[in-house]
Structures are given as structure tokens and as C-alpha cells.
Amino acid sequence: MFEIVPSQWMKKCFEEIDFAFTDFQKATLIWNAPGRLRQEILDALEELSEETRDETLRRQINERLDYEKKAFEIFIHNQTGKYVYVVEDMKYESCGFFIGYDRALKYAKKYMQTYELKCRINKQLIVATDADEIVRNPWRGNPNLGFETEEYCVYDGTAVASVTLNMSGEIEQFSSYELPEEEKIVDSYQMERFEYHFIKMPCPLQAGTPVKDIRNGSYYVLEEGEADWNRYLDRINEKKWYVDFSDIQMICYKLTESGIWSHVHINPLYLEVEFPTYIEDDPKRQALRYATEALGDYLSHKSNGKEFCPDLVLKYARKYAEVCREKSLSEKMLEEAKKPEDIML
């Protein structure tokens, strides 16, 4: 089984305070594991189901595995010829159309290697009759938040199922709307199921901490820390809020190239405590480091009711924006060229 806590910092913190996830929580983390192939996730769930003593969890995992198997079997089935498999790049531009999944997959692999980009394969219904224009609604609101969704809707071109591939043609993500009755069994909006369960866990981070999102390598500064996190958990209990896995999040600030610190919400399990790495002769990275340190110090003191060097936050944010606006060497060469040889390298 792969490591269920992606952040080495958070893993170490959990070990120091002797915190461990339950099997139920482990299943949630496996199902939502970033950067893992679909088959890796299914294999890890199967392994957990064989080890756990939680009978409810074992049943839920087996229900999920059965559903995933059936859904994929029908996804690759097109003997009636009512569907077409469409190979798309990640900008939703169609690259090829096929009557069978295997042929579409073979083409997608070749296309990705040729153009060095990722693809998805969508299974699209061929609308041939008026009846075909009434389809199962793929967009469903969360009933726990008061949303009601009609079960059927007018066809709008949404695929009945889809896979996203990595560059080797392995499946990263799979979604399907082809088995409505079976899907009800594993309905992720059921609060008692494991798939998107909210996990109450300690979060030993402090406001102003520089962090990196391990999923994409972006750098941030934490706005809030452990005390804010604990107050958040208390409010959930007091107000009996509906929460799910997406609500495991902390506010972080990322510096945009315009010099504005823009906030996002990130699961702390995906954050490593880290300054932007130093890159020699890279003024943009150096400016980012200075700006990150300035905001980190400011937010750290602010969390304790103090103000610390707000002018430095503005200074280095402006410096970062200034560096980002500077023209590249090639642009300067073109602009300053006096003769053709000046732009002939």
C-alpha cells in the first residue's frame, strides 16, 4: 500500500504526537490520494479491506470495488454500436473518433507520445432518435446542502463515461453515469460512507508558515494555524455543519505575478513546510523568497495580535511584480536591434 499521508512534514508531526488514522479514515485518504493511478487506489482499497476488522468498512469497500469493476466493463462495451469513443486533449479538442475502446486507447497512446500531451477518452452516445435526447442527468447537487436534481434531462453532449490517461496510457481518473441503480449503492453523498468522509485530525502548523503544495509545486504562506484549525473543528460540532472531505482545508496565500497575494484553500495533508528553493541568477525566484518571508513574518505576528513590518510586505510584493514585468533578454534584443545580425544567433 502506498503512503496515505503525502506530506512528510505532517506525517512526522502525527508520529510525534502519536496520532493515527482509523481504517475508515485510511480508506478516505486512499480514495482521494493525489497523483495515484486509478488501479493503485483500487488495489490499496482491496488490501485494506482484507486487513481491517471494521466490517462496515469492508462492506463499503467491496461495494465500491464491485461498482468500479462493473462500471468499467460497461464503459468498454459497445457491441450495439450506439456509442462512439472520442479521444480528446486536455483542452477538450477532439483528436479522433472510434467505435471501440481498445482502438481508441491505442490511438491515444500514439497521439500522446507524438505531441507530448495528455488525453482523455470520452464515451459519447450517438443520438439517433427523439428518445435518445432524454438522458440521465450527469450533474447532481448535494442533497445534504438542500439541492435537488432531476434524474433525467435533455441531452447536452456530456459523455456517459470518461477516462483520463497519463502519458503511458494508464488510467488516472474514471467517471461513469451508465449504472444508475448500482451507483445508488455507493452514492458518495451518503454521509456514512468512506469515500468523502470529513476527517477530524490535528493540524500542527502555524500562521505565516511558508509551504509548498506537493501536488503542483506551488508555494504559499499559511494565513491560519493550529489554533484557527481547532476553532474551525469546534464550530463544525457546535453548529452541526455538513462537511465532507473537501472541507479539510486551510487558507493559504499565493503571490501572483501582478504582486497580489491571492488566497486558496488547501488540505494540509498536501502541504510541505518549505521556502521557495533558491535558484542562482534567478531574480524572480529571489524576489519570491523575499516576499514570502515578509508575508510570513507579518502573518505570524498578526496571529498574536501584533503588527510587524507591513511596509516590507508591500515592498517585496511590488518588487516581485516588477521582476515579472521585466522583458526577457530575447525581447530586449529584438527591441534594441539595429541590423539583422543583431537578431541572428
C-alpha positions in Angstrom: 0.0 0.0 0.0 1.3 3.5 -0.8 1.9 6.2 1.8 -1.5 7.7 2.7 -0.1 11.0 4.2 1.7 12.7 1.2 3.2 15.4 3.3 6.4 14.3 5.1 6.1 17.2 7.5 2.5 16.3 8.5 3.5 12.6 8.8 6.3 13.5 11.2 4.1 15.7 13.3 1.5 12.9 13.6 4.2 10.5 14.7 5.5 12.9 17.3 2.0 13.3 18.9 1.2 9.7 18.5 -1.8 10.3 16.2 -3.0 7.5 13.9 -5.8 7.4 11.4 -8.6 4.8 11.8 -9.1 2.2 9.0 -12.2 4.1 7.9 -10.1 7.3 7.6 -7.4 5.5 5.8 -9.9 4.4 3.2 -11.0 8.0 2.7 -7.3 9.1 2.2 -6.7 6.3 -0.2 -9.8 7.1 -2.3 -8.7 10.8 -2.5 -5.0 10.2 -2.9 -3.5 12.8 -5.2 -1.2 11.7 -8.1 -2.1 8.0 -7.8 -3.4 5.9 -10.7 -6.9 4.5 -10.5 -5.6 0.9 -10.3 -3.2 1.8 -7.4 -6.2 3.2 -5.5 -8.4 0.2 -6.1 -5.6 -2.2 -5.2 -4.9 -0.3 -1.9 -8.6 -0.3 -1.0 -8.7 -4.1 -1.6 -5.6 -4.6 0.6 -7.2 -2.5 3.3 -10.5 -4.5 3.1 -8.5 -7.7 3.7 -6.7 -6.3 6.7 -9.4 -4.3 8.5 -11.6 -5.6 11.3 -14.2 -2.9 10.6 -17.0 -4.9 9.0 -18.9 -1.9 7.9 -15.8 -0.5 6.1 -15.1 -3.9 4.5 -18.7 -4.0 3.1 -18.4 -0.4 1.8 -15.0 -1.1 0.1 -16.4 -4.2 -1.6 -19.4 -2.3 -2.8 -17.1 0.3 -4.3 -14.8 -2.3 -5.9 -17.8 -4.1 -7.4 -19.2 -0.9 -8.8 -15.9 0.2 -10.3 -15.5 -3.2 -12.0 -19.0 -3.2 -13.4 -18.8 0.4 -14.5 -15.6 -0.1 -16.4 -16.8 -3.3 -18.0 -19.8 -1.5 -19.5 -17.6 1.5 -20.4 -15.6 -0.6 -22.8 -18.7 -2.4 -24.1 -20.1 -1.1 -27.4 -21.4 -4.1 -29.2 -24.7 -2.4 -30.1 -22.7 0.4 -31.8 -24.8 3.1 -30.0 -21.7 4.9 -28.8 -18.5 6.4 -30.1 -15.2 6.8 -28.2 -13.8 10.3 -28.6 -10.1 10.9 -27.9 -9.6 14.5 -26.6 -6.7 16.5 -25.4 -7.0 18.2 -22.1 -8.3 21.4 -23.8 -11.3 19.4 -24.9 -10.3 19.4 -28.5 -11.2 16.2 -30.3 -8.4 14.2 -31.8 -10.1 11.0 -33.1 -13.3 9.0 -33.1 -13.6 5.2 -32.7 -16.2 2.5 -32.5 -14.2 0.5 -29.9 -12.4 1.5 -26.7 -9.2 -0.6 -27.4 -8.7 1.1 -30.7 -9.2 4.5 -29.2 -6.7 3.7 -26.4 -4.1 2.6 -28.9 -4.6 5.8 -30.9 -4.5 7.9 -27.7 -1.2 6.4 -26.6 0.4 7.1 -30.0 -1.1 10.7 -30.1 0.2 11.5 -26.6 3.7 10.3 -27.5 3.7 12.2 -30.8 2.5 15.5 -29.3 3.8 15.1 -25.8 0.5 15.9 -24.1 -2.2 14.0 -22.1 -5.5 12.8 -23.4 -8.9 11.6 -22.2 -11.3 9.2 -23.8 -15.0 10.0 -23.7 -17.7 7.6 -24.4 -20.4 9.5 -26.3 -23.9 8.5 -27.1 -24.8 8.7 -30.8 -28.2 10.4 -30.8 -30.4 8.6 -33.4 -34.0 9.1 -32.1 -36.1 11.5 -30.1 -35.9 9.1 -27.2 -32.1 9.3 -27.2 -32.3 13.0 -26.4 -33.6 12.3 -22.9 -30.7 11.1 -20.9 -29.7 10.6 -17.3 -28.7 13.9 -15.7 -24.9 13.9 -15.1 -25.0 16.9 -12.9 -26.2 16.2 -9.4 -26.5 18.6 -6.5 -25.6 17.6 -3.0 -28.9 16.8 -1.2 -27.1 17.4 2.2 -26.9 21.0 1.2 -30.6 21.2 0.1 -30.0 20.8 -3.6 -32.5 18.7 -5.6 -31.7 17.4 -9.1 -33.9 16.0 -11.8 -33.0 12.4 -12.6 -33.3 13.0 -16.3 -32.5 15.9 -18.6 -32.3 16.9 -22.2 -29.1 15.7 -23.9 -26.3 18.3 -23.8 -23.4 16.5 -25.2 -22.0 15.3 -21.9 -20.1 11.9 -22.1 -21.7 8.9 -20.4 -18.3 7.9 -19.2 -14.7 9.1 -19.4 -11.1 8.1 -18.6 -8.2 10.4 -18.2 -4.8 8.9 -19.1 -1.2 9.5 -18.2 1.5 9.7 -20.8 1.9 5.9 -20.7 -1.8 5.3 -21.3 -2.6 4.3 -17.8 -5.9 5.5 -16.2 -5.6 8.3 -13.8 -9.3 9.0 -13.4 -12.5 7.3 -14.4 -16.1 8.5 -14.2 -19.3 7.0 -15.4 -23.1 7.7 -15.4 -24.1 4.4 -17.1 -25.2 2.4 -14.0 -27.7 4.5 -12.1 -29.0 1.7 -9.8 -25.6 0.4 -8.9 -24.4 3.9 -8.3 -27.0 4.5 -5.7 -25.3 1.8 -3.6 -22.0 3.8 -3.5 -23.6 7.2 -3.6 -20.8 9.5 -2.3 -23.4 11.9 -0.8 -24.2 9.3 1.8 -22.7 10.7 4.9 -22.0 7.3 6.4 -19.8 6.2 3.5 -16.0 6.4 3.5 -15.3 8.0 0.0 -15.6 11.7 1.0 -15.7 11.4 4.8 -14.6 14.5 6.7 -11.6 13.7 8.9 -11.1 15.4 12.2 -7.3 15.4 12.7 -4.7 17.6 14.4 -3.1 20.3 12.3 0.2 21.4 14.0 1.0 24.3 11.6 1.4 28.0 12.4 0.2 31.1 10.7 2.8 32.6 8.5 4.5 29.3 7.7 5.9 29.0 4.1 4.5 25.9 2.5 4.6 24.0 -0.9 1.7 22.2 -2.4 3.2 18.8 -3.2 0.6 18.2 -6.0 1.9 21.0 -8.3 4.9 22.5 -6.6 3.4 25.9 -6.0 4.5 27.9 -2.9 2.2 29.6 -0.4 2.1 31.2 3.0 -0.4 30.0 5.6 -2.9 32.6 6.8 -4.0 30.5 9.8 -2.5 28.0 12.2 -3.3 25.3 14.7 -5.5 27.5 16.9 -7.6 28.6 14.0 -8.0 24.9 12.9 -9.2 23.8 16.3 -11.7 26.7 16.4 -12.9 25.5 12.9 -13.4 22.0 14.2 -15.3 23.3 17.3 -17.6 25.4 15.1 -18.4 22.3 13.0 -19.5 20.5 16.1 -21.4 23.4 17.6 -23.3 24.4 14.5 -23.7 20.8 13.2 -22.5 21.8 9.8 -22.5 19.4 6.9 -18.8 18.8 5.9 -17.1 16.4 3.7 -13.5 15.7 2.5 -13.4 18.9 0.5 -13.8 20.8 3.7 -10.5 19.6 5.1 -8.7 22.8 4.2 -6.6 25.8 5.4 -6.4 29.2 3.9 -3.1 29.8 2.1 -1.8 32.8 0.1 0.0 32.6 -3.2 1.8 35.5 -4.8 0.6 36.3 -8.3 2.8 37.9 -11.0 0.9 41.1 -10.6 2.1 41.3 -6.9 -1.2 40.4 -5.3 -1.4 37.7 -2.6 -4.4 35.5 -3.7 -5.9 33.1 -1.2 -6.8 29.5 -1.8 -8.0 26.6 0.4 -5.7 23.5 0.6 -5.8 20.3 2.5 -2.9 20.5 5.0 -2.1 16.8 4.2 -0.8 18.1 0.8 1.5 20.8 2.3 5.2 20.6 3.0 6.8 23.3 5.1 9.3 24.8 2.7 10.6 28.1 1.4 10.8 28.6 -2.3 14.0 26.9 -3.3 17.0 29.2 -4.1 17.9 29.4 -7.8 21.1 31.2 -8.5 20.9 34.0 -11.1 17.1 33.8 -11.0 15.8 37.3 -9.8 12.2 36.2 -10.0 12.8 33.3 -7.5 14.8 35.6 -5.3 12.0 38.1 -5.2 9.5 35.4 -4.4 11.6 34.3 -1.5 11.9 37.8 -0.1 8.1 38.4 -0.5 7.3 35.0 1.1 9.5 35.8 4.1 7.9 39.2 4.5 4.3 38.0 4.4 5.2 35.0 6.6 6.6 37.3 9.3 3.7 39.6 9.0 1.0 36.9 9.4 2.9 35.2 12.2 2.9 38.3 14.3 -0.7 39.2 13.3 -1.9 35.8 14.7 -0.5 37.0 18.0 -2.2 40.4 17.8 0.9 42.3 16.7 1.8 44.2 13.6 5.2 43.5 12.0 6.8 45.4 9.1 3.7 45.8 6.8 5.8 48.1 4.6 8.1 45.1 3.8 5.2 43.1 2.6 4.2 45.8 0.2 7.8 46.5 -0.9 8.6 42.9 -1.8 5.3 42.2 -3.4 5.9 45.2 -5.7 9.4 44.0 -6.3 8.2 40.6 -7.4 5.6 42.2 -9.8 8.4 44.5 -11.2 10.6 41.5 -11.9 7.8 39.6 -13.5 7.2 42.6 -15.8 10.8 42.9 -16.9 11.2 41.8 -20.5 13.2 38.8 -21.3 16.7 39.0 -22.9 15.4 37.9 -26.3 12.6 40.6 -26.2 15.2 43.3 -25.4 17.5 42.1 -28.2 14.6 42.3 -30.7 13.5 45.7 -29.5 17.0 47.2 -29.5 18.2 45.6 -32.7 19.8 48.0 -35.3 20.6 45.5 -38.0 19.5 41.9 -39.0 22.7 40.4 -37.5 21.6 41.7 -34.1 18.8 39.1 -34.0 20.7 36.3 -35.7 22.1 33.9 -33.0 
